[in-house]
Amino acid sequence: MKSVTDLELPKTHKQEMLSPDAEEWRKVEEEVLRCMRVNNILKPCKLLGGVVPVTNKWVYTIRRDGKGNILKYKAHLVARGYLK
């Protein structure tokens, strides 16, 4: 297992794709999206004219044990609520 000090958390999706642990992050993202589809949280729809969609971004974290070893990669898809 890698230590958290050996790893820098990606701040953007682009950084995640270029990181050495990109495959781990992608697996986590796919699982989050799958859960959202299964629970009918995420589904495609048509926008009405003049409606601006709420954008989103990925937030990445790492769960670790008391010694700093990585236990789990975590990703959350969050809405950017500051846009009008």
Secondary structure by P-SEA (a helix, b strand, c coil): ccccccbbbbccaaaaaaccaaaaaaaaaaaaaaaaaaaccbbbbbbccccccbbbbbbbbbbbcccccccbbbbbbccccccc
